């Protein structure tokens, strides 16, 4: 029968130090740690014919120096450890113990436990934070005890145009920089165990980036006669700001009919917008302010000054 787990301070080893006047057993020369978390060893050398009754196994958790001690009868040269953490580093020794309570010498071995079979590598998004120009994702393992076995995470995200970006992340969060305003992004993350060939199931989510007001429109051309001014304005590129453009807001100072809006049928082409201010007085200087308004709000005004032609009869 194998004994139950015993937790002891490191000082306990002193109690088992060999006495010079007693028979001292030799070392265990062959030790193997199997993938099923079983430790197997060969019979200790025993040139003096000591009465070996027990094997004593010391396991030390390298991360915090916690000592565990296990014992088996002499005929049982194996032990199954059901309490060791997966993918953790341990040092261990196997000593022969005699009927005179003399412990033999032993070599110290280092090992890293392997992942157990049917490991649950599932992850879930914890939080998705949208900033003005970025999106930060964080996630965690659904099974916390496997986190130390995960070597990295594979994150893939797509924009509205289905353009994928594939990155490998070595912690539990990632910030997507320079996101396009009003763009919906889809995210997929999965855990990787040791290599890209051993991937867990993916977790899927999506989020829209923040809206952003458009840049001011740019005057492309203006043509005037004695009573009208026809203007063409360039708008934000669709690739840099996906927020829907709704209209241009026009205000002409000192002109009764000078305040109006120009509806925009927004498409990915973002064609220039042309409109005409009519009913102007001949040979007169006007000041017009033009802004573009999208779903996030208005841009800054652009102010232009122009003069109508003289009314030649």
C-alpha positions as a Markdown table, in Angstrom:
| # | Residue | x | y | z |
|---|---|---|---|---|
| 1 | Unk | 0.0 | 0.0 | 0.0 |
| 2 | Unk | 1.2 | 3.5 | -0.7 |
| 3 | Unk | 0.9 | 6.1 | 2.0 |
| 4 | Unk | -1.1 | 9.2 | 1.9 |
| 5 | Unk | 0.3 | 12.6 | 1.2 |
| 6 | Unk | 2.4 | 14.1 | 4.0 |
| 7 | Unk | 3.3 | 17.8 | 4.1 |
| 8 | Unk | 6.5 | 18.6 | 6.0 |
| 9 | Unk | 8.9 | 21.5 | 6.5 |
| 10 | Unk | 12.3 | 21.2 | 4.9 |
| 11 | Unk | 13.8 | 20.7 | 8.4 |
| 12 | Unk | 12.2 | 17.2 | 8.4 |
| 13 | Unk | 15.0 | 15.9 | 6.2 |
| 14 | Unk | 17.4 | 16.3 | 9.1 |
| 15 | Unk | 15.6 | 13.6 | 11.0 |
| 16 | Unk | 16.3 | 11.1 | 8.3 |
| 17 | Unk | 20.0 | 11.8 | 8.0 |
| 18 | Unk | 22.1 | 8.7 | 8.0 |
| 19 | Unk | 23.9 | 7.6 | 11.2 |
| 20 | Unk | 27.5 | 6.7 | 10.8 |
| 21 | Unk | 27.2 | 3.5 | 12.9 |
| 22 | Unk | 24.2 | 2.1 | 11.0 |
| 23 | Unk | 23.9 | 0.4 | 7.6 |
| 24 | Unk | 23.5 | 3.0 | 4.9 |
| 25 | Unk | 21.7 | 1.9 | 1.6 |
| 26 | Unk | 22.9 | 3.1 | -1.8 |
| 27 | Unk | 21.3 | 5.3 | -4.3 |
| 28 | Unk | 18.4 | 4.8 | -6.7 |
| 29 | Unk | 20.1 | 5.0 | -10.1 |
| 30 | Unk | 17.2 | 5.1 | -12.5 |
| 31 | Unk | 14.2 | 7.4 | -12.1 |
| 32 | Unk | 11.5 | 8.1 | -14.7 |
| 33 | Unk | 8.5 | 10.4 | -14.6 |
| 34 | Unk | 5.8 | 9.1 | -16.9 |
| 35 | Unk | 3.2 | 11.2 | -18.8 |
| 36 | Unk | 0.5 | 9.8 | -16.6 |
| 37 | Unk | 2.1 | 11.5 | -13.6 |
| 38 | Unk | 3.6 | 8.3 | -12.2 |
| 39 | Unk | 7.1 | 8.2 | -10.9 |
| 40 | Unk | 9.0 | 4.9 | -11.5 |
| 41 | Unk | 12.4 | 4.0 | -10.2 |
| 42 | Unk | 14.8 | 1.1 | -10.0 |
| 43 | Unk | 15.7 | -0.8 | -6.8 |
| 44 | Unk | 18.3 | 1.1 | -4.7 |
| 45 | Unk | 21.8 | -0.3 | -4.7 |
| 46 | Unk | 22.5 | -2.1 | -1.5 |
| 47 | Unk | 26.1 | -3.5 | -1.3 |
| 48 | Unk | 26.0 | -3.8 | 2.5 |
| 49 | Unk | 22.7 | -5.7 | 2.6 |
| 50 | Unk | 20.8 | -3.1 | 4.6 |
| 51 | Unk | 17.2 | -3.8 | 5.5 |
| 52 | Unk | 15.4 | -1.5 | 3.1 |
| 53 | Unk | 11.7 | -1.3 | 4.1 |
| 54 | Unk | 10.6 | 1.9 | 2.4 |
| 55 | Unk | 11.2 | 4.4 | -0.3 |
| 56 | Unk | 10.9 | 8.1 | 0.5 |
| 57 | Unk | 10.0 | 10.6 | -2.2 |
| 58 | Unk | 10.6 | 14.3 | -1.8 |
| 59 | Unk | 8.9 | 16.7 | -4.3 |
| 60 | Unk | 9.6 | 20.4 | -4.2 |
| 61 | Unk | 7.5 | 22.9 | -6.1 |
| 62 | Unk | 10.2 | 25.2 | -7.7 |
| 63 | Unk | 7.8 | 28.2 | -7.7 |
| 64 | Unk | 7.5 | 28.5 | -3.9 |
| 65 | Unk | 9.8 | 25.8 | -2.4 |
| 66 | Unk | 6.9 | 23.9 | -0.9 |
| 67 | Unk | 8.0 | 20.4 | 0.1 |
| 68 | Unk | 5.9 | 17.3 | -0.2 |
| 69 | Unk | 6.9 | 13.9 | 1.1 |
| 70 | Unk | 5.5 | 10.5 | 0.0 |
| 71 | Unk | 6.4 | 7.0 | 1.0 |
| 72 | Unk | 6.0 | 3.5 | -0.5 |
| 73 | Unk | 6.8 | 0.0 | 0.7 |
| 74 | Unk | 10.1 | -1.3 | -0.6 |
| 75 | Unk | 8.4 | -3.7 | -3.1 |
| 76 | Unk | 6.4 | -0.8 | -4.7 |
| 77 | Unk | 8.8 | 1.2 | -6.8 |
| 78 | Unk | 6.3 | 3.6 | -8.3 |
| 79 | Unk | 4.0 | 6.4 | -7.2 |
| 80 | Unk | 1.1 | 8.2 | -8.9 |
| 81 | Unk | 0.8 | 11.9 | -8.1 |
| 82 | Unk | -2.7 | 13.2 | -8.5 |
| 83 | Unk | -2.0 | 16.5 | -6.8 |
| 84 | Unk | 0.8 | 18.0 | -8.9 |
| 85 | Unk | -0.1 | 21.0 | -11.0 |
| 86 | Unk | 0.0 | 20.7 | -14.8 |
| 87 | Unk | 2.9 | 22.4 | -16.7 |
| 88 | Unk | 4.7 | 23.2 | -13.4 |
| 89 | Unk | 8.4 | 22.8 | -12.4 |
| 90 | Unk | 9.3 | 20.4 | -9.6 |
| 91 | Unk | 12.5 | 18.9 | -8.2 |
| 92 | Unk | 12.4 | 15.4 | -6.7 |
| 93 | Unk | 14.5 | 12.8 | -5.0 |
| 94 | Unk | 13.9 | 9.1 | -4.2 |
| 95 | Unk | 15.7 | 7.7 | -1.1 |
| 96 | Unk | 15.8 | 4.2 | 0.3 |
| 97 | Unk | 14.9 | 4.0 | 4.0 |
| 98 | Unk | 16.0 | 1.1 | 6.2 |
| 99 | Unk | 14.5 | -0.6 | 9.2 |
| 100 | Unk | 16.9 | 1.4 | 11.3 |
| 101 | Unk | 15.5 | 4.6 | 10.0 |
| 102 | Unk | 18.5 | 5.4 | 7.9 |
| 103 | Unk | 17.9 | 7.2 | 4.7 |
| 104 | Unk | 20.2 | 6.7 | 1.8 |
| 105 | Unk | 21.6 | 9.3 | -0.6 |
| 106 | Unk | 19.8 | 10.4 | -3.8 |
| 107 | Unk | 20.3 | 12.5 | -6.9 |
| 108 | Unk | 18.0 | 15.4 | -7.4 |
| 109 | Unk | 16.0 | 15.6 | -10.7 |
| 110 | Unk | 14.2 | 18.5 | -12.3 |
| 111 | Unk | 11.0 | 17.9 | -14.2 |
| 112 | Unk | 8.2 | 19.9 | -15.8 |
| 113 | Unk | 4.8 | 18.2 | -15.7 |
| 114 | Unk | 3.0 | 17.7 | -18.9 |
| 115 | Unk | -0.6 | 18.7 | -19.8 |
| 116 | Unk | -3.1 | 16.0 | -18.9 |
| 117 | Unk | -5.3 | 14.3 | -21.6 |
| 118 | Unk | -8.5 | 16.0 | -22.6 |
| 119 | Unk | -7.3 | 19.4 | -21.6 |
| 120 | Unk | -10.0 | 22.1 | -21.7 |
| 121 | Unk | -8.3 | 24.9 | -23.7 |
| 122 | Unk | -11.5 | 27.0 | -24.0 |
| 123 | Unk | -11.2 | 30.7 | -23.5 |
| 124 | Unk | -13.8 | 33.5 | -23.1 |
| 125 | Unk | -13.6 | 37.2 | -23.6 |
| 126 | Unk | -13.7 | 39.1 | -20.3 |
| 127 | Unk | -13.8 | 42.6 | -21.6 |
| 128 | Unk | -13.8 | 44.6 | -24.8 |
| 129 | Unk | -12.9 | 48.3 | -24.3 |
| 130 | Unk | -13.4 | 50.8 | -27.1 |
| 131 | Unk | -11.3 | 53.9 | -27.0 |
| 132 | Unk | -11.2 | 56.8 | -29.4 |
| 133 | Unk | -8.7 | 55.1 | -31.8 |
| 134 | Unk | -8.2 | 51.6 | -30.4 |
| 135 | Unk | -10.0 | 48.6 | -29.1 |
| 136 | Unk | -8.6 | 46.6 | -26.2 |
| 137 | Unk | -9.5 | 42.9 | -25.7 |
| 138 | Unk | -8.9 | 40.7 | -22.6 |
| 139 | Unk | -9.8 | 37.1 | -22.1 |
| 140 | Unk | -9.2 | 34.2 | -19.7 |
| 141 | Unk | -9.2 | 30.4 | -19.6 |
| 142 | Unk | -12.5 | 28.8 | -18.7 |
| 143 | Unk | -10.4 | 26.2 | -16.8 |
| 144 | Unk | -8.0 | 28.1 | -14.6 |
| 145 | Unk | -5.7 | 25.2 | -13.9 |
| 146 | Unk | -4.5 | 25.0 | -17.6 |
| 147 | Unk | -3.3 | 28.6 | -17.8 |
| 148 | Unk | 0.3 | 27.6 | -17.1 |
| 149 | Unk | 0.2 | 25.1 | -20.0 |
| 150 | Unk | -0.8 | 27.7 | -22.6 |
| 151 | Unk | 2.2 | 29.0 | -24.5 |
| 152 | Unk | 0.4 | 31.7 | -26.4 |
| 153 | Unk | -2.9 | 32.8 | -27.8 |
| 154 | Unk | -3.8 | 33.2 | -31.5 |
| 155 | Unk | -6.0 | 36.3 | -32.1 |
| 156 | Unk | -7.6 | 36.9 | -35.5 |
| 157 | Unk | -9.7 | 40.0 | -36.2 |
| 158 | Unk | -11.6 | 41.2 | -39.2 |
| 159 | Unk | -13.0 | 44.5 | -40.2 |
| 160 | Unk | -16.2 | 45.2 | -42.3 |
| 161 | Unk | -14.2 | 44.5 | -45.5 |
| 162 | Unk | -13.3 | 41.0 | -44.2 |
| 163 | Unk | -9.6 | 41.9 | -44.1 |
| 164 | Unk | -8.1 | 39.5 | -41.5 |
| 165 | Unk | -5.2 | 40.3 | -39.1 |
| 166 | Unk | -3.6 | 37.3 | -37.4 |
| 167 | Unk | -1.4 | 37.9 | -34.3 |
| 168 | Unk | 0.1 | 35.7 | -31.6 |
| 169 | Unk | -0.2 | 37.1 | -28.1 |
| 170 | Unk | 1.8 | 36.0 | -25.1 |
| 171 | Unk | -0.5 | 37.4 | -22.4 |
| 172 | Unk | -4.2 | 37.7 | -21.9 |
| 173 | Unk | -4.9 | 41.0 | -23.6 |
| 174 | Unk | -4.3 | 42.9 | -26.8 |
| 175 | Unk | -4.9 | 46.4 | -28.1 |
| 176 | Unk | -5.9 | 46.9 | -31.7 |
| 177 | Unk | -4.4 | 50.2 | -32.7 |
| 178 | Unk | -5.6 | 52.8 | -35.3 |
| 179 | Unk | -9.1 | 51.4 | -35.7 |
| 180 | Unk | -11.3 | 53.0 | -38.3 |
| 181 | Unk | -14.2 | 55.1 | -36.8 |
| 182 | Unk | -17.7 | 53.4 | -37.0 |
| 183 | Unk | -16.1 | 50.1 | -38.2 |
| 184 | Unk | -17.4 | 46.8 | -36.8 |
| 185 | Unk | -14.6 | 44.4 | -35.9 |
| 186 | Unk | -15.0 | 40.7 | -35.3 |
| 187 | Unk | -12.6 | 38.9 | -33.0 |
| 188 | Unk | -11.6 | 35.3 | -32.6 |
| 189 | Unk | -9.1 | 34.1 | -29.9 |
| 190 | Unk | -7.9 | 30.6 | -29.1 |
| 191 | Unk | -5.3 | 29.1 | -26.8 |
| 192 | Unk | -2.2 | 27.4 | -28.1 |
| 193 | Unk | -0.6 | 24.5 | -26.3 |
| 194 | Unk | 3.1 | 24.3 | -27.0 |
| 195 | Unk | 2.8 | 24.9 | -30.8 |
| 196 | Unk | 0.4 | 26.3 | -33.4 |
| 197 | Unk | -0.6 | 22.7 | -34.2 |
| 198 | Unk | -2.2 | 22.3 | -30.8 |
| 199 | Unk | -4.9 | 24.9 | -30.7 |
| 200 | Unk | -8.0 | 25.0 | -28.5 |
| 201 | Unk | -11.5 | 26.0 | -29.6 |
| 202 | Unk | -12.0 | 29.6 | -30.6 |
| 203 | Unk | -14.1 | 32.2 | -28.7 |
| 204 | Unk | -15.9 | 34.8 | -31.0 |
| 205 | Unk | -17.1 | 38.3 | -30.4 |
| 206 | Unk | -17.5 | 41.6 | -32.2 |
| 207 | Unk | -17.6 | 45.3 | -31.4 |
| 208 | Unk | -18.0 | 48.6 | -33.3 |
| 209 | Unk | -15.4 | 51.3 | -32.9 |
| 210 | Unk | -16.2 | 54.7 | -31.7 |
| 211 | Unk | -17.8 | 57.3 | -34.0 |
| 212 | Unk | -15.7 | 60.2 | -35.0 |
| 213 | Unk | -16.8 | 63.5 | -36.5 |
| 214 | Unk | -15.5 | 64.0 | -40.0 |
| 215 | Unk | -12.6 | 66.2 | -41.1 |
| 216 | Unk | -13.7 | 69.6 | -42.5 |
| 217 | Unk | -14.7 | 69.4 | -46.2 |
| 218 | Unk | -12.2 | 70.6 | -48.8 |
| 219 | Unk | -13.2 | 73.1 | -51.5 |
| 220 | Unk | -12.6 | 71.5 | -54.9 |
| 221 | Unk | -13.9 | 74.2 | -57.1 |
| 222 | Unk | -16.1 | 77.3 | -57.1 |
| 223 | Unk | -17.8 | 79.1 | -60.0 |
| 224 | Unk | -19.7 | 82.4 | -59.7 |
| 225 | Unk | -21.8 | 84.6 | -62.0 |
| 226 | Unk | -23.8 | 87.7 | -61.1 |
| 227 | Unk | -26.4 | 85.8 | -58.9 |
| 228 | Unk | -25.1 | 82.3 | -58.1 |
| 229 | Unk | -22.1 | 80.5 | -56.6 |
| 230 | Unk | -21.7 | 76.8 | -57.4 |
| 231 | Unk | -19.3 | 74.9 | -55.2 |
| 232 | Unk | -17.9 | 71.4 | -55.2 |
| 233 | Unk | -16.6 | 69.9 | -51.9 |
| 234 | Unk | -14.5 | 66.8 | -51.2 |
| 235 | Unk | -15.4 | 64.6 | -48.2 |
| 236 | Unk | -13.5 | 62.3 | -45.9 |
| 237 | Unk | -12.4 | 59.1 | -47.5 |
| 238 | Unk | -14.6 | 56.1 | -46.6 |
| 239 | Unk | -11.5 | 54.1 | -45.7 |
| 240 | Unk | -10.6 | 56.5 | -42.9 |
| 241 | Unk | -14.0 | 57.2 | -41.4 |
| 242 | Unk | -17.0 | 54.8 | -41.9 |
| 243 | Unk | -19.4 | 57.0 | -39.9 |
| 244 | Unk | -22.4 | 57.8 | -42.2 |
| 245 | Unk | -22.3 | 61.3 | -43.7 |
| 246 | Unk | -25.7 | 62.9 | -43.5 |
| 247 | Unk | -25.5 | 66.4 | -45.0 |
| 248 | Unk | -23.5 | 69.5 | -45.5 |
| 249 | Unk | -24.4 | 72.5 | -43.4 |
| 250 | Unk | -24.1 | 75.9 | -45.3 |
| 251 | Unk | -24.4 | 79.3 | -43.8 |
| 252 | Unk | -23.8 | 82.5 | -45.9 |
| 253 | Unk | -23.4 | 85.6 | -43.8 |
| 254 | Unk | -25.7 | 88.5 | -44.6 |
| 255 | Unk | -27.9 | 86.5 | -47.1 |
| 256 | Unk | -31.5 | 85.8 | -46.2 |
| 257 | Unk | -31.6 | 82.4 | -47.9 |
| 258 | Unk | -28.0 | 81.5 | -47.0 |
| 259 | Unk | -28.6 | 78.9 | -44.3 |
| 260 | Unk | -29.5 | 75.5 | -45.6 |
| 261 | Unk | -28.4 | 71.8 | -45.7 |
| 262 | Unk | -27.4 | 69.7 | -48.6 |
| 263 | Unk | -28.4 | 66.0 | -48.1 |
| 264 | Unk | -25.7 | 63.4 | -48.9 |
| 265 | Unk | -26.4 | 59.9 | -50.1 |
| 266 | Unk | -23.4 | 58.4 | -48.5 |
| 267 | Unk | -21.7 | 55.4 | -50.1 |
| 268 | Unk | -18.3 | 53.9 | -50.0 |
| 269 | Unk | -17.3 | 56.0 | -53.1 |
| 270 | Unk | -17.8 | 59.3 | -51.1 |
| 271 | Unk | -18.3 | 61.3 | -54.3 |
| 272 | Unk | -17.8 | 65.0 | -54.1 |
| 273 | Unk | -20.8 | 67.1 | -53.3 |
| 274 | Unk | -21.9 | 70.0 | -55.5 |
| 275 | Unk | -24.5 | 72.6 | -54.6 |
| 276 | Unk | -25.5 | 76.1 | -55.8 |
| 277 | Unk | -26.3 | 79.2 | -53.8 |
| 278 | Unk | -28.8 | 81.2 | -55.8 |
| 279 | Unk | -30.3 | 84.7 | -55.5 |
| 280 | Unk | -27.1 | 86.5 | -54.7 |
| 281 | Unk | -26.6 | 90.2 | -55.5 |
| 282 | Unk | -24.3 | 91.1 | -58.4 |
| 283 | Unk | -20.8 | 92.4 | -57.7 |
| 284 | Unk | -21.0 | 91.5 | -54.0 |
| 285 | Unk | -18.5 | 89.8 | -51.7 |
| 286 | Unk | -20.0 | 87.0 | -49.6 |
| 287 | Unk | -18.7 | 84.8 | -46.8 |
| 288 | Unk | -19.9 | 81.2 | -46.6 |
| 289 | Unk | -19.3 | 78.7 | -43.9 |
| 290 | Unk | -19.5 | 75.0 | -44.8 |
| 291 | Unk | -19.4 | 72.0 | -42.5 |
| 292 | Unk | -20.0 | 68.3 | -43.1 |
| 293 | Unk | -22.2 | 66.3 | -40.6 |
| 294 | Unk | -22.0 | 62.6 | -40.0 |
| 295 | Unk | -23.5 | 60.3 | -37.4 |
| 296 | Unk | -21.0 | 61.4 | -34.8 |
| 297 | Unk | -21.6 | 65.1 | -35.3 |
| 298 | Unk | -20.4 | 68.1 | -37.3 |
| 299 | Unk | -17.0 | 68.9 | -38.5 |
| 300 | Unk | -15.3 | 72.2 | -38.1 |
| 301 | Unk | -16.5 | 75.0 | -40.4 |
| 302 | Unk | -14.6 | 75.9 | -43.5 |
| 303 | Unk | -14.9 | 79.7 | -44.3 |
| 304 | Unk | -14.6 | 80.9 | -47.9 |
| 305 | Unk | -14.9 | 84.4 | -49.4 |
| 306 | Unk | -16.0 | 85.0 | -53.0 |
| 307 | Unk | -17.4 | 87.7 | -55.1 |
| 308 | Unk | -20.3 | 87.6 | -57.6 |
| 309 | Unk | -19.8 | 89.0 | -61.1 |
| 310 | Unk | -21.0 | 92.4 | -62.1 |
| 311 | Unk | -24.5 | 92.4 | -63.7 |
| 312 | Unk | -23.7 | 93.4 | -67.3 |
| 313 | Unk | -26.7 | 94.3 | -69.4 |
